[in-house]
Amino acid sequence: MRTTLKKGTRGATNGFGALPPGPPLDTESSPRSFYSMPRRNPLRLLGKALVWLVVLVLVAAGALAGGSWLFFNHSVAAIRPHSKEAIAAQKSLDAPSPGQPTTAIVIGYDRRPGEQSVLGSRSDTVMLLRADPRNESVTLMSFPRDLRVSIPGCKGHPAFTGRINEAYTYCGPRGTLDTVKELTGIPINYMITVNFRAFTRIVDRLGGVYLDIDQRYFNDNSDLAPGSTYATINLKPGYQKLTGKQALDFVRFRHTDSDLYRVVRQQTFIKAFKQQISSTWTLFQLPGIVNTVTDNVEVAKGGEKALDPDEVLGYARLAFELPAGNFQQIQLENIYEEPGSFLLSISDEDLQDGVARFLNPDADAPERALGSATGQRPKGLTAPEPSSVSISVLNGNGVAGSASDAAYLLGQRGYVTSNGGNASNFDYFRTTIFYDPAQAKGKAAADSVGQLFGDAEIREAPVDLRSDTMLVAVVGKTFHGTLGPAPRDRTPEHAPPAVVSEPGFMGPELRPLERRAGFRPYLPTVREKSSSLSDNEGVRFYNIDDHRALRLTFVTGTGEYWGIQQTDWTDAPILGGPTLTRRIKGRTYRLYFDGPKLHMVAFEADGAVYWVVNTLLNRMSNETMLAIAQGLKPARAR
């Protein structure tokens, strides 16, 4: 698999997306009574990517104004599959199971004006989104469009090997769907197809989107040979508001880049769009957004059933209530360029590692990574260590030896298990993990154990089922003697920060700016050891709407860009929802992680906010990021 790596490289794809869980659990079929947890206000947070964020906007309209519920129902009906290609692809989707994790494929395509068929169109975005209501997590995994894959035969074409985006060109959305299912082995429950026309229109309807731009991007094709062109782009580094066209230029850029960076820029946009929606959208923007969505989006559901408004509302609630850090962007690792071609490849081992991370997100990764970076014991881990979790295993399916087998397998994973004999009946279809709410971390432990069974239900234990153990696992008919993989611990080993100390670095450039800035510029007294100030807009003093801002842009020895942003806009959308907050050496830091990697560190001081942002691929270590942030000092003592 591979991509077009131009000389002077670094890329992402444009995309949208964020799917939610399944419909509510069917408690009627359960042999016991259970209680549901109260829901928080669903207006606090909207989805995680362009398409589902827009759908969630519709949900919010229904929640804010009761009279708009009929309008919402009509809008959901309008995005059900209506093209013959989407209707045909629906047959390849797997029906979602109530209360279980669901996976959606998002296909962003570029159909040119006048084209009546998908054939000849291009799919620049192929991503999977998984929502798990059991542990309140959403994961996203993107595929570079130049990834070499096996494409099943279709529309008279025999099976062939080619770029993943060729599956759409020759076979339409069903070809892309079948290709990804065969590639990953993941059942897919929903398919969302989006015309790129929606991208720019929705961003513009929202009044633009605020993005942190890592470097100077410029191309007007004047330096290219006749006949070869790339999309034009003209962006300066720094946090700023982009129009729909500018945002599309950013996520599709590949003039000096590769698809590996395009995928990351795509994910950067997704996070920024989520922040934009959750902080600034209003009901007045809704009609125009709805019209754009219904004209350019189709959502197909497995089982050839219609998308239900209540189902969408349930998904929205998951997104609203999603804990910080439980939206994880999975990057396929060790993708390489095939010699002599413009294709990307990945080994089966690395592909399956990415699939395992996608299916088993590790919510505790940021906490452990911070503990490793600071040399402190991790605080507040979501799930306890297996050795501290005791489980009584009961047979709820009537198959001899099921409880013993499950207890043995859980014991192999480090849990303290005992065979509790038979359950009160053998009517359990799915394995059910019961937890005692009086036990600290009981729910978190149940979520972790439930992931091992794949489709387990997590329930609060009724009084008559509570025991001396933290959990009771009742093995159901879906247990066939195996457990799934546990999340792999990817905590980086502690290492000294890769920085050099330069206390007077940039003082002459920044001290004169204090009067113009209106806020107090901070000097970097340490820098990443291979970095230097960028020759192109390395120091940029500018406005973000009515706010003053200063951006410092650095380039590493390997050509990666990172930056230090300073502004008096202390509630900018990018600052919402830090993964963790920690006080270190007298300063309170907001920490923003991508899994175990620290992407941004922010703090407030002197009426302004300052943040350090990592390279697009988070190449700088967690220790280095923290050292740079701690090394920011006032330009002039007061």
C-alpha positions in Angstrom: 0.0 0.0 0.0 1.4 3.4 -0.8 1.1 7.0 -1.6 2.5 9.7 -3.9 5.4 10.9 -2.0 6.6 14.1 -3.7 10.0 15.5 -3.0 10.2 17.6 0.1 7.4 15.6 1.7 5.3 15.2 4.6 -0.5 14.6 4.2 -4.2 13.5 5.5 -7.5 13.1 3.8 -10.6 15.1 4.2 -13.3 13.5 6.1 -16.2 13.6 8.2 -17.7 11.3 10.6 -18.6 10.0 14.1 -21.1 7.3 14.7 -22.7 6.3 17.9 -23.9 3.2 19.7 -26.9 1.1 19.0 -30.5 1.4 20.2 -31.2 1.0 23.9 -30.7 -2.4 25.5 -33.7 -4.7 25.3 -34.3 -5.2 29.0 -37.5 -7.2 28.3 -35.5 -10.2 27.2 -33.2 -10.2 30.3 -33.9 -12.6 33.1 -33.3 -9.9 35.7 -34.3 -6.3 36.4 -31.8 -3.5 35.9 -31.5 0.2 36.3 -30.2 2.8 33.8 -27.9 5.6 34.7 -29.2 9.1 34.4 -28.2 11.0 31.3 -26.4 14.3 31.3 -27.7 17.3 29.3 -27.1 16.3 25.7 -26.6 19.9 24.5 -23.0 20.1 25.9 -21.2 18.3 23.1 -21.8 17.4 19.5 -20.3 14.6 17.5 -16.8 14.0 16.3 -16.7 14.6 12.6 -18.3 16.5 9.7 -21.1 14.1 8.7 -22.2 12.9 12.1 -21.7 16.3 13.7 -24.2 17.7 11.2 -26.6 14.9 12.0 -26.1 15.7 15.7 -26.9 19.3 15.0 -30.3 18.1 13.8 -30.6 16.2 17.1 -29.8 19.3 19.1 -32.5 21.2 17.2 -35.0 18.5 18.3 -33.8 18.8 21.9 -33.8 22.6 22.0 -37.1 23.2 20.3 -39.9 20.7 20.7 -41.7 22.0 17.7 -38.7 21.1 15.5 -39.1 17.4 16.1 -41.2 16.9 13.0 -38.5 18.8 11.0 -35.9 16.5 12.5 -37.8 13.4 11.5 -38.1 14.7 8.0 -34.4 15.5 7.8 -33.4 12.0 9.0 -35.7 10.5 6.4 -34.1 12.6 3.7 -30.6 11.2 4.3 -31.7 7.6 4.0 -30.2 5.9 1.0 -31.9 6.9 -2.3 -29.3 6.5 -5.0 -29.2 3.0 -6.6 -25.6 2.7 -5.7 -26.2 3.3 -2.0 -29.3 1.0 -2.0 -27.2 -1.8 -3.6 -24.4 -1.3 -1.1 -26.9 -1.6 1.8 -27.2 -5.3 1.2 -23.5 -5.7 2.3 -24.0 -4.1 5.7 -24.3 -6.1 8.9 -27.4 -5.4 11.0 -26.5 -3.6 14.2 -27.3 -5.3 17.5 -29.1 -3.4 20.3 -26.7 -2.0 22.9 -23.6 -3.3 21.2 -20.7 -1.6 19.5 -21.5 -0.4 16.0 -19.1 0.5 13.1 -19.7 2.9 10.2 -17.7 3.4 7.0 -17.5 7.0 5.8 -16.8 7.5 2.1 -16.1 11.1 0.9 -16.3 11.3 -2.8 -15.8 14.0 -5.4 -18.4 13.8 -8.2 -17.9 16.5 -10.8 -20.8 18.6 -12.1 -22.9 16.8 -14.7 -21.8 13.3 -13.6 -24.8 11.1 -13.2 -23.0 8.0 -11.9 -20.4 7.3 -9.3 -18.2 5.6 -12.0 -15.4 8.0 -12.7 -15.8 9.7 -9.3 -13.0 9.6 -6.7 -13.2 8.6 -3.1 -10.6 10.8 -1.3 -11.9 9.7 2.1 -12.3 6.2 3.5 -12.6 5.9 7.2 -14.1 3.6 9.8 -15.9 4.9 12.9 -16.7 2.7 15.9 -18.9 3.6 18.8 -19.1 1.5 21.9 -21.9 2.4 24.4 -20.5 0.0 27.0 -17.3 1.9 27.7 -18.4 5.2 26.2 -15.8 5.3 23.5 -15.6 6.4 19.8 -12.6 5.4 17.6 -11.7 6.6 14.1 -9.4 4.9 11.7 -8.5 6.3 8.2 -7.0 4.6 5.2 -4.7 6.5 2.9 -6.3 6.7 -0.6 -3.1 5.3 -2.2 -3.1 2.2 0.0 -2.6 -1.0 -2.1 -5.4 -3.4 -1.4 -7.3 -6.3 -2.9 -10.5 -5.2 -4.5 -13.3 -7.7 -5.0 -14.8 -8.1 -8.5 -17.8 -6.0 -9.4 -19.8 -4.5 -12.3 -18.1 -6.9 -14.8 -14.6 -6.2 -13.3 -12.7 -9.3 -12.0 -11.0 -9.0 -8.6 -7.9 -6.9 -8.8 -5.2 -5.2 -6.7 -5.0 -1.4 -6.7 -5.4 1.8 -4.7 -8.2 1.7 -2.1 -9.8 4.7 -3.8 -10.1 2.8 -7.1 -12.7 0.5 -5.4 -15.1 3.5 -5.6 -14.1 4.5 -9.1 -14.8 1.1 -10.6 -17.3 -0.4 -8.2 -19.1 2.5 -6.4 -19.7 2.6 -2.6 -20.4 -1.1 -2.4 -17.0 -1.8 -3.9 -15.4 0.4 -1.2 -17.5 -1.3 1.5 -16.6 -4.8 0.5 -13.0 -3.9 0.1 -12.7 -2.5 3.6 -14.6 -5.5 5.1 -12.3 -7.9 3.4 -9.2 -5.9 4.3 -10.0 -5.6 8.1 -12.4 -8.4 8.8 -14.6 -5.9 10.7 -18.4 -6.2 10.4 -19.8 -2.8 9.2 -23.3 -1.6 10.3 -23.7 1.8 8.6 -22.4 3.4 5.4 -22.2 7.2 5.1 -21.5 8.7 1.7 -20.7 12.4 1.4 -20.2 14.5 -1.7 -17.4 17.0 -1.2 -19.7 19.8 -2.1 -21.1 19.4 1.4 -17.7 20.0 3.0 -17.2 23.6 1.9 -20.9 24.5 2.1 -21.4 23.3 5.7 -18.2 25.0 6.9 -19.3 28.3 5.3 -22.8 27.9 6.7 -21.2 27.7 10.2 -19.2 30.9 9.4 -15.9 29.1 9.1 -13.9 26.7 11.2 -11.0 27.5 13.5 -7.9 25.4 12.8 -4.3 25.3 14.1 -2.2 25.4 10.9 1.3 23.9 11.5 3.3 25.7 8.8 3.2 28.0 5.7 1.2 26.4 2.9 1.4 28.0 -0.5 1.0 26.9 -4.1 -0.2 28.8 -7.1 1.2 26.2 -9.7 3.6 28.8 -11.1 6.6 26.6 -10.2 5.2 23.5 -12.0 5.8 22.2 -15.5 3.0 22.9 -18.0 0.2 20.5 -17.7 0.9 19.4 -14.1 -1.1 21.1 -11.4 -2.0 20.8 -7.7 -4.7 22.5 -5.8 -3.9 26.1 -5.0 -3.5 27.0 -1.4 -2.4 30.1 0.6 -2.3 29.6 4.4 0.0 31.1 7.0 0.8 29.2 10.3 -1.1 29.8 13.4 -4.6 29.4 14.9 -7.1 31.0 12.6 -10.6 30.8 11.1 -10.8 29.2 7.6 -13.5 29.4 5.0 -14.9 26.1 3.6 -12.5 26.3 0.6 -9.5 27.0 2.7 -10.3 24.1 5.0 -10.7 21.8 2.0 -7.4 23.0 0.6 -5.8 22.2 3.9 -7.1 18.7 4.3 -6.5 17.8 0.6 -3.0 19.3 0.3 -0.4 17.0 -1.1 2.0 19.2 -3.2 4.9 18.7 -0.8 3.3 16.0 1.2 2.1 12.4 1.3 -1.2 10.7 2.1 0.2 9.9 5.6 0.0 13.6 6.5 -3.3 14.1 4.7 -4.8 11.5 7.0 -3.6 13.4 10.0 -4.7 16.8 8.6 -8.1 15.2 8.1 -8.3 14.1 11.7 -7.1 17.6 12.8 -10.1 19.1 10.9 -12.5 16.6 12.5 -11.4 17.7 16.0 -11.6 21.3 15.1 -15.0 21.0 13.5 -16.3 19.2 16.7 -14.9 22.1 18.8 -16.5 24.6 16.4 -19.9 23.0 16.6 -19.9 22.6 20.3 -18.9 26.2 21.0 -20.4 28.5 18.4 -23.2 27.1 16.3 -26.7 28.5 16.6 -30.2 27.5 15.6 -30.2 30.2 13.0 -27.6 28.3 11.0 -29.7 25.1 11.1 -31.9 25.4 8.0 -29.0 26.0 5.6 -27.0 23.2 7.1 -29.9 20.8 6.9 -30.5 21.6 3.2 -26.8 21.0 2.4 -26.8 17.7 4.3 -29.9 16.3 2.7 -28.6 17.2 -0.8 -25.2 15.6 -0.3 -25.3 12.8 2.3 -26.8 9.3 2.4 -26.8 7.0 5.4 -27.5 3.3 4.9 -28.1 0.9 7.8 -27.5 -2.8 7.9 -30.4 -5.2 7.8 -31.9 -3.0 5.0 -33.8 -1.2 7.7 -34.6 2.5 7.7 -32.6 4.9 9.9 -34.7 5.8 12.9 -34.7 9.3 14.5 -34.7 7.8 18.0 -31.6 5.8 17.0 -29.8 8.9 15.8 -30.8 10.6 19.1 -29.3 7.7 21.1 -26.1 8.0 19.1 -26.0 11.8 19.8 -26.3 11.2 23.5 -23.3 9.0 23.4 -21.3 11.8 21.7 -22.6 14.5 24.1 -21.6 12.5 27.1 -18.3 11.2 25.8 -15.6 11.6 28.5 -12.5 13.6 27.5 -10.0 11.3 25.9 -12.5 8.6 24.9 -12.5 9.8 21.3 -9.4 8.2 19.9 -7.9 8.5 16.4 -6.1 5.4 15.3 -3.2 5.7 12.9 -2.0 2.8 10.9 1.7 2.5 11.7 4.8 1.6 9.6 3.1 2.3 6.3 5.8 2.5 3.7 6.2 3.5 0.0 6.8 0.7 -2.4 10.0 1.3 -4.3 9.5 2.6 -7.8 5.8 3.2 -7.5 3.3 5.7 -6.1 1.6 3.2 -3.8 1.6 2.7 0.0 1.9 -0.7 1.7 1.4 -2.1 5.2 2.3 -5.5 6.5 -0.5 -7.8 7.7 0.9 -7.6 11.2 0.8 -3.8 11.4 -2.7 -3.8 9.8 -4.0 -6.2 12.4 -2.4 -4.2 15.1 -4.3 -1.1 13.9 -7.5 -3.1 13.8 -7.0 -4.3 17.3 -6.4 -0.8 18.6 -9.5 0.4 16.7 -11.6 -2.4 18.3 -10.1 -2.1 21.8 -9.4 1.5 22.6 -7.3 2.1 25.7 -9.0 5.0 27.7 -6.2 4.9 30.3 -3.4 5.5 27.7 -3.1 9.3 28.4 -3.0 8.8 32.2 -0.2 6.1 32.0 1.7 8.1 29.4 1.7 11.2 31.6 2.8 9.2 34.6 5.7 7.8 32.5 6.7 11.3 31.3 6.6 12.9 34.7 7.9 10.0 36.7 4.8 10.0 38.9 2.4 7.3 39.6 -0.6 7.5 37.2 -3.7 9.0 38.9 -7.3 8.1 38.4 -6.9 5.2 35.9 -10.3 4.2 34.5 -9.9 0.4 35.0 -8.0 -1.3 37.8 -5.2 -3.8 37.1 -6.6 -7.4 36.4 -4.8 -8.7 39.5 -7.0 -6.5 41.7 -10.2 -7.7 40.0 -12.0 -10.8 41.4 -14.6 -12.5 39.2 -17.2 -15.2 40.0 -18.0 -17.0 36.7 -21.4 -18.6 36.2 -22.7 -20.8 33.4 -25.7 -19.1 31.8 -25.8 -21.1 28.5 -26.2 -24.7 29.6 -23.0 -25.8 27.7 -21.0 -28.1 30.0 -17.7 -26.6 31.0 -18.4 -23.0 29.8 -17.9 -21.4 33.1 -14.7 -23.3 33.8 -13.3 -22.4 30.4 -14.1 -18.7 30.8 -12.7 -18.7 34.3 -9.5 -20.3 33.1 -9.1 -17.8 30.2 -9.7 -14.8 32.4 -7.2 -16.2 34.9 -4.7 -16.4 32.0 -5.2 -12.6 31.6 -4.4 -12.0 35.2 -7.9 -11.8 36.8 -8.6 -13.6 40.1 -11.4 -16.0 39.1 -13.6 -18.7 40.6 -16.2 -21.0 39.1 -19.5 -20.1 40.7 -21.5 -22.9 39.1 -24.7 -22.4 37.2 -26.7 -19.2 36.8 -30.4 -19.2 37.8 -31.2 -20.1 34.2 -29.6 -21.0 30.9 -31.3 -18.3 28.8 -28.4 -15.9 28.6 -27.8 -15.2 24.9 -24.9 -12.8 25.4 -22.4 -13.0 28.2 -23.4 -10.5 30.9 -20.9 -8.9 33.3 -22.5 -7.7 36.6 -20.8 -5.2 38.8 -21.5 -4.1 42.4 -21.9 -0.3 42.3 -20.6 -0.2 45.9 -17.3 -1.5 44.7 -14.9 1.3 43.6 -14.0 1.0 39.9 -16.5 -1.9 39.5 -18.1 -0.4 36.4 -14.7 0.3 34.8 -13.5 -3.2 35.6 -16.7 -4.7 34.1 -16.2 -2.6 30.9 -12.7 -4.0 30.5 -13.8 -7.6 31.0 -16.7 -7.1 28.7 -14.4 -6.1 25.9 -12.7 -9.5 26.1 -16.0 -11.3 25.4 -16.6 -8.9 22.4 -20.4 -8.6 22.7 -21.0 -8.8 26.5 -23.6 -6.7 28.2 -22.6 -4.7 31.2 -25.2 -4.5 34.0 -25.5 -3.3 37.6 -25.9 -6.4 39.7 -29.2 -6.8 41.5 -29.0 -7.4 45.2 -29.5 -11.1 45.0 -26.5 -11.5 42.6 -23.9 -9.5 44.6 -21.1 -11.5 46.1 -17.7 -11.1 47.7 -16.2 -10.7 44.3 -16.0 -7.4 42.4 -17.7 -8.9 39.3 -20.0 -11.7 38.4 -19.7 -13.0 34.8 -22.6 -15.0 33.4 -21.4 -16.8 30.3 -23.9 -16.7 27.5 -24.6 -18.6 24.2 -22.3 -16.3 22.2 -19.2 -17.5 24.2 -17.4 -20.2 22.1 -14.3 -20.8 24.3 -12.2 -17.8 23.3 -11.6 -14.3 24.4 -10.7 -11.3 22.3 -7.4 -9.3 22.6 -7.0 -6.9 25.5 -5.9 -3.3 24.7 -2.1 -3.4 24.3 -0.2 -1.2 26.6 1.6 1.3 24.4 2.9 3.6 27.1 6.2 5.2 25.9 9.1 4.5 28.1 10.4 7.5 30.0 13.3 9.3 28.3 15.0 12.7 29.0 13.4 15.6 27.0 15.2 16.1 23.7 15.8 19.9 24.2 18.6 22.4 24.5 18.4 25.3 26.9 18.7 28.9 25.4 17.4 31.3 28.0 17.9 34.4 25.8 16.5 32.7 22.7 14.2 35.0 20.7 14.3 37.8 23.4 15.2 40.5 20.9 12.4 39.5 18.5 9.6 39.2 21.1 10.2 41.9 23.7 9.4 44.8 21.3 6.0 43.1 20.5 4.6 43.4 24.0 3.2 46.9 23.6 1.6 46.0 20.2 0.3 42.6 21.4 -1.9 43.9 24.2 -0.9 40.8 26.1 2.4 39.6 27.6 4.5 37.5 25.1 6.3 34.5 26.5 9.7 33.5 25.5 10.7 29.9 24.8 13.8 29.3 26.9 14.3 25.7 25.6 13.6 24.2 22.2 13.6 20.8 20.6 17.3 20.2 20.0 17.2 19.7 16.2 14.8 22.6 15.6 15.2 26.1 14.3 12.8 29.0 13.8 11.1 28.6 10.4 12.4 30.8 7.6 8.9 31.2 6.4 6.6 33.1 8.8 8.6 31.9 11.8 7.3 34.8 13.8 3.8 35.9 13.0 1.9 38.6 14.8 -1.7 38.8 13.7 -5.4 39.0 14.6 -7.9 36.2 15.2 -11.1 38.1 14.7 -11.1 40.6 17.5 -8.2 39.0 19.4 -4.5 39.5 19.2 -2.2 36.5 18.5 1.4 35.6 18.1 2.6 32.4 16.5 6.2 31.0 16.6 6.8 28.2 14.1 9.7 25.9 14.3 11.0 23.2 11.9 12.9 20.1 13.1 15.9 18.5 11.5 13.6 16.0 9.7 11.3 18.7 8.3 8.5 18.5 10.8 6.8 21.6 12.0 5.7 22.5 15.6 4.6 25.7 17.1 4.0 28.0 20.1 0.7 29.9 20.0 0.0 32.9 22.2 -3.3 34.9 22.3 -5.6 36.9 24.5 -8.5 34.7 23.4 -8.7 32.5 26.5 -11.8 30.6 25.5 -10.9 29.7 21.9 -12.7 26.5 20.7 -9.4 24.5 20.5 -9.0 24.8 24.3 -12.2 22.9 25.0 -12.2 19.4 26.5 -8.6 18.8 27.6 -7.8 15.1 28.2 -6.2 15.8 31.5 -5.4 18.8 33.7 -2.3 18.8 36.0 -0.5 21.3 38.2 3.2 21.0 37.6 5.7 23.2 39.4 3.2 25.9 40.2 1.5 26.1 36.8 -1.7 24.5 35.8 -1.5 22.8 32.4 -4.3 21.5 30.1 -3.0 18.4 28.4 -4.4 17.2 25.0 -3.5 13.6 24.1 -3.9 11.5 21.0 -3.9 8.1 22.7 -0.5 7.9 24.6 1.0 10.8 22.6 0.8 14.4 23.9 -0.3 16.6 21.1 -0.8 20.0 22.9 0.0 21.6 26.2 -1.8 24.8 27.2 -1.8 27.2 30.2 -3.2 30.6 31.1 -1.2 33.4 32.6 -1.3 37.2 32.7 -4.8 37.4 31.1 -3.7 35.4 28.0 -3.4 31.7 27.0 -0.3 30.0 25.6 0.0 26.6 24.0 2.7 24.3 22.5 1.5 22.1 19.7 3.3 19.0 18.5 4.1 18.1 14.9 1.3 16.6 12.8 2.5 13.1 13.5 3.4 13.9 17.1 7.1 13.2 16.6 8.2 15.1 19.7 8.2 13.0 22.9 5.8 13.7 25.8 8.8 14.7 27.9 10.0 17.2 25.2 6.5 18.8 24.9 6.3 19.3 28.7 9.8 20.7 28.9 9.1 23.3 26.2 5.8 24.3 27.9 7.5 24.6 31.3 10.3 26.6 29.6 8.0 29.4 28.4 8.7 32.6 30.4 7.5 36.2 30.3 9.4 38.3 27.8 10.0 41.0 30.3 9.8 40.8 34.1 7.2 43.0 35.8 
